[in-house]
Amino acid sequence: MKLKQLALLLLAGCVFVPPLQAQLKNIEMRVEGMT
Amino acid sequence: MKQHLGRQSGVQNVEVSLVDGKVDVIPKEDVQINPAQLLKATYDSGVSVAEMDVTARGKIMADSGGSLEIQVAPNQSFAIAANELSKGLESLAGSQTVVTVRGQLYKKPVGKKKAETLTPLKLIILEVQKKE
């Protein structure tokens, strides 16, 4: 019984942990002609 | 310019420093942002972009010709220019490893008043920050 609960807990953890997201995190520009 | 850039899709916040001519764009999470569109929007607002650096997180892929690219979204990737740092990423091509890199995506060509924003952007890696 405990093994079943542990397995369910592990499964729930896998579902709720967000995947590593790929993305652009920051964009920095150097501009000219700005007043 | 701040308002102009702030209206672009995927932009959460724009910080402008008049002193050193720096513009920081913070993208929204989970929303795709197009750097080429930002370049165009900046030109449209009347200023010239000298340089664009990005921090990107994604998977390293190799195209059919063996050139590396970083995939930052299912339908968005940037070609990586070959340099010493990119060589260190070759072994990760096609793997599930997610890397965070900082690199230069655009630099205004010397001697040109207005740059061509239609040419594909290539990422020159300046720093590999994380491998997960």
Backbone of each chain as nested JSON, in Angstrom:
{
  "chains": [
    {"id": "A", "residues": [
      {"number": 1, "name": "MET", "atoms": {"N": [0.828, -1.209, 0.0], "CA": [0.0, 0.0, 0.0], "C": [0.858, 1.253, 0.0]}},
      {"number": 2, "name": "LYS", "atoms": {"N": [1.892, 1.233, 0.873], "CA": [2.774, 2.402, 0.954], "C": [3.524, 2.618, -0.35]}},
      {"number": 3, "name": "LEU", "atoms": {"N": [3.87, 1.512, -0.979], "CA": [4.587, 1.585, -2.255], "C": [3.714, 2.264, -3.317]}},
      {"number": 4, "name": "LYS", "atoms": {"N": [2.427, 1.937, -3.266], "CA": [1.486, 2.522, -4.229], "C": [1.377, 4.036, -3.997]}},
      {"number": 5, "name": "GLN", "atoms": {"N": [1.314, 4.424, -2.715], "CA": [1.217, 5.855, -2.392], "C": [2.472, 6.6, -2.84]}},
      {"number": 6, "name": "LEU", "atoms": {"N": [3.606, 5.954, -2.625], "CA": [4.887, 6.558, -3.021], "C": [4.948, 6.742, -4.535]}},
      {"number": 7, "name": "ALA", "atoms": {"N": [4.482, 5.729, -5.247], "CA": [4.473, 5.796, -6.714], "C": [3.574, 6.923, -7.2]}},
      {"number": 8, "name": "LEU", "atoms": {"N": [2.411, 7.069, -6.545], "CA": [1.475, 8.143, -6.914], "C": [2.085, 9.519, -6.636]}},
      {"number": 9, "name": "LEU", "atoms": {"N": [2.793, 9.598, -5.503], "CA": [3.441, 10.855, -5.123], "C": [4.497, 11.25, -6.164]}},
      {"number": 10, "name": "LEU", "atoms": {"N": [5.287, 10.263, -6.59], "CA": [6.33, 10.514, -7.603], "C": [5.697, 10.957, -8.919]}},
      {"number": 11, "name": "LEU", "atoms": {"N": [4.599, 10.298, -9.274], "CA": [3.897, 10.629, -10.517], "C": [3.359, 12.059, -10.466]}},
      {"number": 12, "name": "ALA", "atoms": {"N": [2.777, 12.418, -9.324], "CA": [2.236, 13.772, -9.156], "C": [3.362, 14.799, -9.26]}},
      {"number": 13, "name": "GLY", "atoms": {"N": [4.518, 14.468, -8.679], "CA": [5.682, 15.37, -8.737], "C": [6.115, 15.621, -10.158]}},
      {"number": 14, "name": "CYS", "atoms": {"N": [6.107, 14.579, -10.97], "CA": [6.507, 14.707, -12.377], "C": [5.529, 15.599, -13.132]}},
      {"number": 15, "name": "VAL", "atoms": {"N": [4.258, 15.501, -12.777], "CA": [3.229, 16.276, -13.48], "C": [3.341, 17.755, -13.128]}},
      {"number": 16, "name": "PHE", "atoms": {"N": [3.588, 18.045, -11.844], "CA": [3.534, 19.441, -11.413], "C": [4.848, 20.21, -11.51]}},
      {"number": 17, "name": "VAL", "atoms": {"N": [5.966, 19.504, -11.705], "CA": [7.235, 20.225, -11.862], "C": [7.275, 20.821, -13.262]}},
      {"number": 18, "name": "PRO", "atoms": {"N": [7.377, 22.155, -13.384], "CA": [7.38, 22.748, -14.723], "C": [8.627, 22.358, -15.498]}},
      {"number": 19, "name": "PRO", "atoms": {"N": [8.504, 22.092, -16.798], "CA": [9.667, 21.743, -17.592], "C": [10.585, 22.954, -17.748]}},
      {"number": 20, "name": "LEU", "atoms": {"N": [11.851, 22.714, -18.034], "CA": [12.781, 23.824, -18.269], "C": [12.335, 24.549, -19.531]}},
      {"number": 21, "name": "GLN", "atoms": {"N": [12.082, 25.83, -19.405], "CA": [11.548, 26.547, -20.549], "C": [12.648, 27.191, -21.373]}},
      {"number": 22, "name": "ALA", "atoms": {"N": [12.524, 26.965, -22.665], "CA": [13.45, 27.621, -23.585], "C": [12.858, 28.973, -23.928]}},
      {"number": 23, "name": "GLN", "atoms": {"N": [13.673, 29.983, -23.949], "CA": [13.142, 31.305, -24.279], "C": [14.264, 32.34, -24.388]}},
      {"number": 24, "name": "LEU", "atoms": {"N": [13.89, 33.489, -24.921], "CA": [14.785, 34.634, -24.869], "C": [14.533, 35.293, -23.525]}},
      {"number": 25, "name": "LYS", "atoms": {"N": [15.566, 35.409, -22.718], "CA": [15.376, 35.913, -21.367], "C": [15.57, 37.417, -21.274]}},
      {"number": 26, "name": "ASN", "atoms": {"N": [16.421, 37.937, -22.115], "CA": [16.721, 39.365, -22.032], "C": [17.279, 39.847, -23.367]}},
      {"number": 27, "name": "ILE", "atoms": {"N": [16.92, 41.043, -23.75], "CA": [17.463, 41.634, -24.976], "C": [18.001, 43.007, -24.613]}},
      {"number": 28, "name": "GLU", "atoms": {"N": [19.241, 43.244, -24.974], "CA": [19.872, 44.523, -24.645], "C": [20.367, 45.158, -25.937]}},
      {"number": 29, "name": "MET", "atoms": {"N": [19.981, 46.396, -26.167], "CA": [20.417, 47.069, -27.396], "C": [21.221, 48.311, -27.05]}},
      {"number": 30, "name": "ARG", "atoms": {"N": [22.195, 48.594, -27.875], "CA": [22.921, 49.872, -27.777], "C": [22.471, 50.673, -28.99]}},
      {"number": 31, "name": "VAL", "atoms": {"N": [21.913, 51.829, -28.73], "CA": [21.356, 52.605, -29.833], "C": [22.099, 53.92, -30.019]}},
      {"number": 32, "name": "GLU", "atoms": {"N": [21.988, 54.451, -31.213], "CA": [22.619, 55.728, -31.553], "C": [21.543, 56.695, -32.014]}},
      {"number": 33, "name": "GLY", "atoms": {"N": [21.754, 57.962, -31.719], "CA": [20.822, 58.985, -32.196], "C": [19.637, 59.199, -31.294]}},
      {"number": 34, "name": "MET", "atoms": {"N": [19.752, 58.71, -30.041], "CA": [18.64, 58.889, -29.118], "C": [18.825, 60.204, -28.374]}},
      {"number": 35, "name": "THR", "atoms": {"N": [17.74, 60.981, -28.245], "CA": [17.867, 62.261, -27.529], "C": [17.023, 62.234, -26.264]}}
    ]},
    {"id": "B", "residues": [
      {"number": 1, "name": "MET", "atoms": {"N": [10.419, 56.052, -28.121], "CA": [10.917, 54.726, -28.485], "C": [10.455, 53.68, -27.468]}},
      {"number": 2, "name": "LYS", "atoms": {"N": [10.475, 54.065, -26.181], "CA": [10.064, 53.141, -25.128], "C": [8.619, 52.661, -25.368]}},
      {"number": 3, "name": "GLN", "atoms": {"N": [7.754, 53.613, -25.709], "CA": [6.351, 53.241, -25.953], "C": [6.236, 52.373, -27.204]}},
      {"number": 4, "name": "HIS", "atoms": {"N": [7.014, 52.748, -28.225], "CA": [6.995, 52.035, -29.499], "C": [7.396, 50.568, -29.292]}},
      {"number": 5, "name": "LEU", "atoms": {"N": [8.471, 50.371, -28.536], "CA": [8.949, 49.008, -28.277], "C": [8.01, 48.259, -27.337]}},
      {"number": 6, "name": "GLY", "atoms": {"N": [7.473, 48.988, -26.37], "CA": [6.569, 48.373, -25.4], "C": [5.307, 47.82, -26.04]}},
      {"number": 7, "name": "ARG", "atoms": {"N": [4.975, 48.344, -27.199], "CA": [3.767, 47.863, -27.888], "C": [4.009, 46.591, -28.681]}},
      {"number": 8, "name": "GLN", "atoms": {"N": [5.288, 46.224, -28.848], "CA": [5.593, 45.027, -29.638], "C": [5.154, 43.764, -28.91]}},
      {"number": 9, "name": "SER", "atoms": {"N": [4.76, 42.781, -29.69], "CA": [4.281, 41.533, -29.108], "C": [5.399, 40.832, -28.328]}},
      {"number": 10, "name": "GLY", "atoms": {"N": [5.059, 40.36, -27.151], "CA": [6.011, 39.607, -26.338], "C": [6.865, 40.448, -25.421]}},
      {"number": 11, "name": "VAL", "atoms": {"N": [6.69, 41.781, -25.453], "CA": [7.515, 42.666, -24.624], "C": [6.801, 42.944, -23.299]}},
      {"number": 12, "name": "GLN", "atoms": {"N": [7.51, 42.659, -22.204], "CA": [6.922, 42.932, -20.895], "C": [7.298, 44.314, -20.399]}},
      {"number": 13, "name": "ASN", "atoms": {"N": [8.584, 44.658, -20.559], "CA": [9.046, 45.944, -20.033], "C": [10.23, 46.455, -20.855]}},
      {"number": 14, "name": "VAL", "atoms": {"N": [10.351, 47.756, -20.931], "CA": [11.478, 48.367, -21.655], "C": [12.133, 49.398, -20.739]}},
      {"number": 15, "name": "GLU", "atoms": {"N": [13.442, 49.27, -20.566], "CA": [14.185, 50.236, -19.76], "C": [15.139, 50.976, -20.684]}},
      {"number": 16, "name": "VAL", "atoms": {"N": [15.079, 52.294, -20.673], "CA": [15.938, 53.079, -21.554], "C": [16.893, 53.926, -20.716]}},
      {"number": 17, "name": "SER", "atoms": {"N": [18.167, 53.849, -21.031], "CA": [19.152, 54.7, -20.368], "C": [19.666, 55.705, -21.384]}},
      {"number": 18, "name": "LEU", "atoms": {"N": [19.291, 56.968, -21.192], "CA": [19.692, 58.009, -22.145], "C": [21.188, 58.286, -22.068]}},
      {"number": 19, "name": "VAL", "atoms": {"N": [21.756, 58.091, -20.878], "CA": [23.179, 58.423, -20.668], "C": [24.095, 57.584, -21.557]}},
      {"number": 20, "name": "ASP", "atoms": {"N": [23.913, 56.262, -21.516], "CA": [24.811, 55.417, -22.311], "C": [24.14, 54.786, -23.535]}},
      {"number": 21, "name": "GLY", "atoms": {"N": [22.919, 55.224, -23.849], "CA": [22.25, 54.728, -25.05], "C": [21.895, 53.268, -24.999]}},
      {"number": 22, "name": "LYS", "atoms": {"N": [21.592, 52.787, -23.79], "CA": [21.262, 51.363, -23.635], "C": [19.755, 51.167, -23.504]}},
      {"number": 23, "name": "VAL", "atoms": {"N": [19.268, 50.153, -24.167], "CA": [17.852, 49.823, -24.081], "C": [17.741, 48.359, -23.663]}},
      {"number": 24, "name": "ASP", "atoms": {"N": [17.092, 48.131, -22.541], "CA": [16.882, 46.767, -22.05], "C": [15.447, 46.357, -22.299]}},
      {"number": 25, "name": "VAL", "atoms": {"N": [15.278, 45.252, -22.976], "CA": [13.929, 44.757, -23.245], "C": [13.733, 43.455, -22.464]}},
      {"number": 26, "name": "ILE", "atoms": {"N": [12.725, 43.445, -21.607], "CA": [12.417, 42.234, -20.848], "C": [11.224, 41.559, -21.527]}},
      {"number": 27, "name": "PRO", "atoms": {"N": [11.455, 40.374, -22.09], "CA": [10.342, 39.673, -22.755], "C": [9.371, 39.077, -21.739]}},
      {"number": 28, "name": "LYS", "atoms": {"N": [8.132, 38.902, -22.164], "CA": [7.136, 38.222, -21.336], "C": [7.478, 36.738, -21.301]}},
      {"number": 29, "name": "GLU", "atoms": {"N": [7.147, 36.115, -20.191], "CA": [7.371, 34.67, -20.11], "C": [6.343, 33.957, -20.974]}},
      {"number": 30, "name": "ASP", "atoms": {"N": [6.776, 32.879, -21.581], "CA": [5.884, 32.018, -22.378], "C": [5.34, 32.684, -23.632]}},
      {"number": 31, "name": "VAL", "atoms": {"N": [5.835, 33.851, -23.984], "CA": [5.376, 34.507, -25.21], "C": [6.593, 34.722, -26.103]}},
      {"number": 32, "name": "GLN", "atoms": {"N": [6.425, 34.377, -27.358], "CA": [7.54, 34.494, -28.295], "C": [7.798, 35.946, -28.659]}},
      {"number": 33, "name": "ILE", "atoms": {"N": [9.071, 36.316, -28.694], "CA": [9.443, 37.676, -29.067], "C": [10.374, 37.587, -30.261]}},
      {"number": 34, "name": "ASN", "atoms": {"N": [10.204, 38.49, -31.188], "CA": [10.99, 38.429, -32.414], "C": [12.023, 39.563, -32.435]}},
      {"number": 35, "name": "PRO", "atoms": {"N": [13.316, 39.237, -32.26], "CA": [14.336, 40.28, -32.222], "C": [14.398, 41.118, -33.503]}},
      {"number": 36, "name": "ALA", "atoms": {"N": [14.151, 40.487, -34.653], "CA": [14.188, 41.23, -35.919], "C": [13.089, 42.294, -35.939]}},
      {"number": 37, "name": "GLN", "atoms": {"N": [11.964, 41.941, -35.342], "CA": [10.846, 42.884, -35.262], "C": [11.203, 44.054, -34.323]}},
      {"number": 38, "name": "LEU", "atoms": {"N": [11.942, 43.733, -33.258], "CA": [12.373, 44.784, -32.331], "C": [13.35, 45.742, -33.013]}},
      {"number": 39, "name": "LEU", "atoms": {"N": [14.243, 45.167, -33.823], "CA": [15.195, 46.004, -34.564], "C": [14.437, 46.969, -35.474]}},
      {"number": 40, "name": "LYS", "atoms": {"N": [13.472, 46.432, -36.168], "CA": [12.68, 47.238, -37.092], "C": [11.911, 48.324, -36.325]}},
      {"number": 41, "name": "ALA", "atoms": {"N": [11.306, 47.928, -35.202], "CA": [10.527, 48.884, -34.409], "C": [11.423, 50.007, -33.884]}},
      {"number": 42, "name": "THR", "atoms": {"N": [12.662, 49.655, -33.536], "CA": [13.593, 50.674, -33.037], "C": [13.944, 51.657, -34.152]}},
      {"number": 43, "name": "TYR", "atoms": {"N": [14.227, 51.126, -35.338], "CA": [14.513, 52.014, -36.48], "C": [13.311, 52.888, -36.789]}},
      {"number": 44, "name": "ASP", "atoms": {"N": [12.137, 52.285, -36.722], "CA": [10.915, 53.028, -37.027], "C": [10.692, 54.172, -36.033]}},
      {"number": 45, "name": "SER", "atoms": {"N": [11.24, 54.006, -34.824], "CA": [11.064, 55.064, -33.831], "C": [12.116, 56.167, -33.999]}},
      {"number": 46, "name": "GLY", "atoms": {"N": [12.984, 55.996, -34.976], "CA": [13.902, 57.075, -35.349], "C": [15.308, 56.979, -34.807]}},
      {"number": 47, "name": "VAL", "atoms": {"N": [15.658, 55.874, -34.175], "CA": [17.047, 55.732, -33.716], "C": [17.682, 54.517, -34.394]}},
      {"number": 48, "name": "SER", "atoms": {"N": [19.003, 54.506, -34.345], "CA": [19.751, 53.477, -35.049], "C": [20.324, 52.482, -34.04]}},
      {"number": 49, "name": "VAL", "atoms": {"N": [20.172, 51.204, -34.304], "CA": [20.691, 50.182, -33.389], "C": [22.136, 49.864, -33.758]}},
      {"number": 50, "name": "ALA", "atoms": {"N": [23.037, 50.039, -32.801], "CA": [24.445, 49.735, -33.056], "C": [24.736, 48.267, -32.745]}},
      {"number": 51, "name": "GLU", "atoms": {"N": [24.049, 47.748, -31.767], "CA": [24.359, 46.4, -31.298], "C": [23.155, 45.814, -30.57]}},
      {"number": 52, "name": "MET", "atoms": {"N": [22.958, 44.522, -30.719], "CA": [21.899, 43.855, -29.951], "C": [22.458, 42.578, -29.329]}},
      {"number": 53, "name": "ASP", "atoms": {"N": [22.398, 42.522, -28.016], "CA": [22.839, 41.328, -27.289], "C": [21.621, 40.644, -26.686]}},
      {"number": 54, "name": "VAL", "atoms": {"N": [21.639, 39.332, -26.654], "CA": [20.519, 38.61, -26.047], "C": [21.032, 37.55, -25.066]}},
      {"number": 55, "name": "THR", "atoms": {"N": [20.185, 37.235, -24.113], "CA": [20.425, 36.074, -23.268], "C": [19.345, 35.083, -23.644]}},
      {"number": 56, "name": "ALA", "atoms": {"N": [19.762, 33.928, -24.1], "CA": [18.801, 32.95, -24.61], "C": [18.983, 31.614, -23.901]}},
      {"number": 57, "name": "ARG", "atoms": {"N": [17.868, 30.948, -23.712], "CA": [17.902, 29.621, -23.103], "C": [17.223, 28.666, -24.082]}},
      {"number": 58, "name": "GLY", "atoms": {"N": [17.888, 27.597, -24.4], "CA": [17.283, 26.662, -25.345], "C": [18.157, 25.458, -25.593]}},
      {"number": 59, "name": "LYS", "atoms": {"N": [17.717, 24.651, -26.539], "CA": [18.453, 23.426, -26.871], "C": [19.318, 23.665, -28.104]}},
      {"number": 60, "name": "ILE", "atoms": {"N": [20.45, 23.013, -28.11], "CA": [21.363, 23.141, -29.25], "C": [20.991, 22.084, -30.297]}},
      {"number": 61, "name": "MET", "atoms": {"N": [20.833, 22.545, -31.508], "CA": [20.508, 21.653, -32.619], "C": [21.556, 21.853, -33.717]}},
      {"number": 62, "name": "ALA", "atoms": {"N": [21.664, 20.855, -34.571], "CA": [22.545, 21.001, -35.734], "C": [21.685, 20.881, -36.98]}},
      {"number": 63, "name": "ASP", "atoms": {"N": [21.876, 21.795, -37.941], "CA": [21.066, 21.694, -39.16], "C": [21.689, 20.67, -40.113]}},
      {"number": 64, "name": "SER", "atoms": {"N": [21.083, 20.493, -41.282], "CA": [21.547, 19.452, -42.208], "C": [23.003, 19.673, -42.641]}},
      {"number": 65, "name": "GLY", "atoms": {"N": [23.438, 20.931, -42.627], "CA": [24.82, 21.227, -43.019], "C": [25.801, 21.121, -41.867]}},
      {"number": 66, "name": "GLY", "atoms": {"N": [25.293, 20.796, -40.676], "CA": [26.165, 20.66, -39.512], "C": [26.345, 21.948, -38.724]}},
      {"number": 67, "name": "SER", "atoms": {"N": [25.714, 23.034, -39.183], "CA": [25.82, 24.299, -38.45], "C": [24.934, 24.248, -37.203]}},
      {"number": 68, "name": "LEU", "atoms": {"N": [25.44, 24.856, -36.137], "CA": [24.689, 24.832, -34.886], "C": [23.641, 25.928, -34.844]}},
      {"number": 69, "name": "GLU", "atoms": {"N": [22.56, 25.642, -34.134], "CA": [21.566, 26.673, -33.852], "C": [20.996, 26.425, -32.475]}},
      {"number": 70, "name": "ILE", "atoms": {"N": [20.475, 27.49, -31.889], "CA": [19.843, 27.342, -30.583], "C": [18.343, 27.509, -30.767]}},
      {"number": 71, "name": "GLN", "atoms": {"N": [17.614, 26.512, -30.281], "CA": [16.167, 26.546, -30.427], "C": [15.572, 27.107, -29.14]}},
      {"number": 72, "name": "VAL", "atoms": {"N": [14.964, 28.288, -29.246], "CA": [14.415, 28.942, -28.052], "C": [12.906, 28.765, -27.946]}},
      {"number": 73, "name": "ALA", "atoms": {"N": [12.29, 28.263, -29.0], "CA": [10.861, 27.975, -29.004], "C": [10.648, 26.917, -30.081]}},
      {"number": 74, "name": "PRO", "atoms": {"N": [9.513, 26.209, -30.027], "CA": [9.309, 25.145, -31.029], "C": [9.471, 25.635, -32.466]}},
      {"number": 75, "name": "ASN", "atoms": {"N": [9.112, 26.872, -32.719], "CA": [9.237, 27.388, -34.091], "C": [10.155, 28.608, -34.179]}},
      {"number": 76, "name": "GLN", "atoms": {"N": [11.097, 28.713, -33.249], "CA": [12.041, 29.839, -33.295], "C": [13.436, 29.372, -32.904]}},
      {"number": 77, "name": "SER", "atoms": {"N": [14.368, 29.568, -33.81], "CA": [15.756, 29.219, -33.501], "C": [16.684, 30.231, -34.158]}},
      {"number": 78, "name": "PHE", "atoms": {"N": [17.888, 30.334, -33.624], "CA": [18.877, 31.265, -34.161], "C": [20.142, 30.504, -34.526]}},
      {"number": 79, "name": "ALA", "atoms": {"N": [20.649, 30.8, -35.699], "CA": [21.907, 30.182, -36.134], "C": [23.028, 30.699, -35.235]}},
      {"number": 80, "name": "ILE", "atoms": {"N": [23.957, 29.821, -34.924], "CA": [25.086, 30.196, -34.068], "C": [26.329, 30.344, -34.936]}},
      {"number": 81, "name": "ALA", "atoms": {"N": [26.98, 31.497, -34.818], "CA": [28.225, 31.719, -35.564], "C": [29.33, 30.903, -34.904]}},
      {"number": 82, "name": "ALA", "atoms": {"N": [30.15, 30.297, -35.709], "CA": [31.214, 29.445, -35.166], "C": [32.29, 30.288, -34.487]}},
      {"number": 83, "name": "ASN", "atoms": {"N": [32.599, 29.96, -33.256], "CA": [33.736, 30.553, -32.551], "C": [34.209, 29.549, -31.492]}},
      {"number": 84, "name": "GLU", "atoms": {"N": [35.145, 29.945, -30.668], "CA": [35.691, 29.014, -29.674], "C": [34.611, 28.498, -28.723]}},
      {"number": 85, "name": "LEU", "atoms": {"N": [33.708, 29.4, -28.311], "CA": [32.666, 29.0, -27.363], "C": [31.639, 28.064, -28.001]}},
      {"number": 86, "name": "SER", "atoms": {"N": [31.353, 28.3, -29.274], "CA": [30.355, 27.447, -29.937], "C": [30.887, 26.021, -30.103]}},
      {"number": 87, "name": "LYS", "atoms": {"N": [32.214, 25.887, -30.216], "CA": [32.795, 24.541, -30.345], "C": [32.478, 23.693, -29.12]}},
      {"number": 88, "name": "GLY", "atoms": {"N": [32.417, 24.339, -27.97], "CA": [32.106, 23.64, -26.725], "C": [30.666, 23.16, -26.654]}},
      {"number": 89, "name": "LEU", "atoms": {"N": [29.829, 23.653, -27.565], "CA": [28.417, 23.266, -27.553], "C": [28.103, 22.174, -28.58]}},
      {"number": 90, "name": "GLU", "atoms": {"N": [29.101, 21.876, -29.427], "CA": [28.87, 20.908, -30.51], "C": [28.39, 19.558, -29.993]}},
      {"number": 91, "name": "SER", "atoms": {"N": [28.962, 19.146, -28.857], "CA": [28.607, 17.819, -28.318], "C": [27.174, 17.783, -27.797]}},
      {"number": 92, "name": "LEU", "atoms": {"N": [26.569, 18.948, -27.584], "CA": [25.203, 18.994, -27.037], "C": [24.135, 19.001, -28.127]}},
      {"number": 93, "name": "ALA", "atoms": {"N": [24.564, 19.071, -29.379], "CA": [23.598, 19.136, -30.483], "C": [22.683, 17.918, -30.476]}},
      {"number": 94, "name": "GLY", "atoms": {"N": [21.397, 18.179, -30.458], "CA": [20.42, 17.102, -30.496], "C": [20.13, 16.48, -29.138]}},
      {"number": 95, "name": "SER", "atoms": {"N": [20.83, 16.938, -28.098], "CA": [20.594, 16.363, -26.77], "C": [19.473, 17.129, -26.069]}},
      {"number": 96, "name": "GLN", "atoms": {"N": [19.09, 16.65, -24.9], "CA": [18.016, 17.302, -24.132], "C": [18.56, 18.402, -23.218]}},
      {"number": 97, "name": "THR", "atoms": {"N": [19.87, 18.62, -23.257], "CA": [20.474, 19.64, -22.39], "C": [19.999, 21.037, -22.79]}},
      {"number": 98, "name": "VAL", "atoms": {"N": [19.582, 21.789, -21.786], "CA": [19.143, 23.167, -22.03], "C": [20.288, 24.098, -21.603]}},
      {"number": 99, "name": "VAL", "atoms": {"N": [20.7, 24.946, -22.508], "CA": [21.812, 25.848, -22.197], "C": [21.313, 27.292, -22.149]}},
      {"number": 100, "name": "THR", "atoms": {"N": [21.974, 28.073, -21.325], "CA": [21.693, 29.511, -21.276], "C": [22.96, 30.213, -21.763]}},
      {"number": 101, "name": "VAL", "atoms": {"N": [22.813, 30.988, -22.818], "CA": [23.974, 31.67, -23.391], "C": [23.682, 33.164, -23.544]}},
      {"number": 102, "name": "ARG", "atoms": {"N": [24.744, 33.944, -23.493], "CA": [24.625, 35.364, -23.806], "C": [25.413, 35.584, -25.078]}},
      {"number": 103, "name": "GLY", "atoms": {"N": [24.828, 36.293, -25.995], "CA": [25.546, 36.49, -27.254], "C": [25.088, 37.718, -28.009]}},
      {"number": 104, "name": "GLN", "atoms": {"N": [25.837, 38.019, -29.021], "CA": [25.509, 39.185, -29.849], "C": [24.734, 38.702, -31.075]}},
      {"number": 105, "name": "LEU", "atoms": {"N": [23.536, 39.243, -31.223], "CA": [22.668, 38.812, -32.315], "C": [22.766, 39.758, -33.505]}},
      {"number": 106, "name": "TYR", "atoms": {"N": [23.193, 40.96, -33.223], "CA": [23.254, 41.944, -34.307], "C": [24.306, 43.002, -34.004]}},
      {"number": 107, "name": "LYS", "atoms": {"N": [25.045, 43.383, -35.027], "CA": [25.958, 44.517, -34.905], "C": [25.877, 45.311, -36.193]}},
      {"number": 108, "name": "LYS", "atoms": {"N": [25.73, 46.601, -36.061], "CA": [25.59, 47.456, -37.236], "C": [26.858, 47.373, -38.076]}},
      {"number": 109, "name": "PRO", "atoms": {"N": [26.711, 47.093, -39.366], "CA": [27.905, 47.03, -40.217], "C": [28.619, 48.374, -40.273]}},
      {"number": 110, "name": "VAL", "atoms": {"N": [29.929, 48.322, -40.27], "CA": [30.722, 49.558, -40.292], "C": [30.481, 50.298, -41.601]}},
      {"number": 111, "name": "GLY", "atoms": {"N": [30.285, 51.592, -41.483], "CA": [30.164, 52.436, -42.673], "C": [28.773, 52.521, -43.254]}},
      {"number": 112, "name": "LYS", "atoms": {"N": [27.834, 51.793, -42.664], "CA": [26.472, 51.87, -43.195], "C": [25.619, 52.717, -42.267]}},
      {"number": 113, "name": "LYS", "atoms": {"N": [24.868, 53.621, -42.867], "CA": [24.017, 54.482, -42.051], "C": [22.837, 53.684, -41.51]}},
      {"number": 114, "name": "LYS", "atoms": {"N": [22.239, 52.922, -42.383], "CA": [21.111, 52.106, -41.958], "C": [21.421, 50.643, -42.253]}},
      {"number": 115, "name": "ALA", "atoms": {"N": [21.219, 49.821, -41.274], "CA": [21.544, 48.406, -41.457], "C": [20.399, 47.667, -42.131]}},
      {"number": 116, "name": "GLU", "atoms": {"N": [20.764, 46.532, -42.719], "CA": [19.729, 45.701, -43.321], "C": [19.15, 44.802, -42.235]}},
      {"number": 117, "name": "THR", "atoms": {"N": [17.903, 45.03, -41.917], "CA": [17.295, 44.246, -40.842], "C": [16.663, 42.966, -41.363]}},
      {"number": 118, "name": "LEU", "atoms": {"N": [16.692, 42.802, -42.689], "CA": [16.048, 41.62, -43.255], "C": [16.986, 40.416, -43.301]}},
      {"number": 119, "name": "THR", "atoms": {"N": [18.286, 40.665, -43.175], "CA": [19.228, 39.548, -43.217], "C": [19.042, 38.689, -41.961]}},
      {"number": 120, "name": "PRO", "atoms": {"N": [19.172, 37.355, -42.097], "CA": [18.969, 36.5, -40.929], "C": [19.971, 36.823, -39.818]}},
      {"number": 121, "name": "LEU", "atoms": {"N": [19.48, 36.829, -38.599], "CA": [20.345, 37.168, -37.471], "C": [21.134, 35.927, -37.048]}},
      {"number": 122, "name": "LYS", "atoms": {"N": [22.397, 36.138, -36.752], "CA": [23.255, 35.037, -36.335], "C": [23.812, 35.357, -34.95]}},
      {"number": 123, "name": "LEU", "atoms": {"N": [23.768, 34.384, -34.083], "CA": [24.18, 34.606, -32.704], "C": [25.667, 34.301, -32.521]}},
      {"number": 124, "name": "ILE", "atoms": {"N": [26.411, 35.33, -32.104], "CA": [27.824, 35.12, -31.764], "C": [27.878, 34.931, -30.257]}},
      {"number": 125, "name": "ILE", "atoms": {"N": [28.211, 33.743, -29.825], "CA": [28.177, 33.451, -28.391], "C": [29.334, 34.139, -27.673]}},
      {"number": 126, "name": "LEU", "atoms": {"N": [28.977, 34.884, -26.623], "CA": [29.972, 35.603, -25.825], "C": [30.213, 34.908, -24.487]}},
      {"number": 127, "name": "GLU", "atoms": {"N": [29.194, 34.177, -24.04], "CA": [29.302, 33.534, -22.73], "C": [28.307, 32.374, -22.631]}},
      {"number": 128, "name": "VAL", "atoms": {"N": [28.79, 31.245, -22.139], "CA": [27.879, 30.134, -21.85], "C": [27.641, 30.185, -20.346]}},
      {"number": 129, "name": "GLN", "atoms": {"N": [26.403, 30.51, -19.962], "CA": [26.125, 30.748, -18.544], "C": [25.735, 29.497, -17.788]}},
      {"number": 130, "name": "LYS", "atoms": {"N": [24.974, 28.625, -18.443], "CA": [24.46, 27.471, -17.719], "C": [24.18, 26.309, -18.668]}},
      {"number": 131, "name": "LYS", "atoms": {"N": [24.404, 25.099, -18.184], "CA": [23.987, 23.892, -18.92], "C": [23.148, 23.072, -17.959]}},
      {"number": 132, "name": "GLU", "atoms": {"N": [21.901, 22.772, -18.336], "CA": [21.004, 22.065, -17.407], "C": [20.541, 20.745, -17.997]}}
    ]}
  ]
}
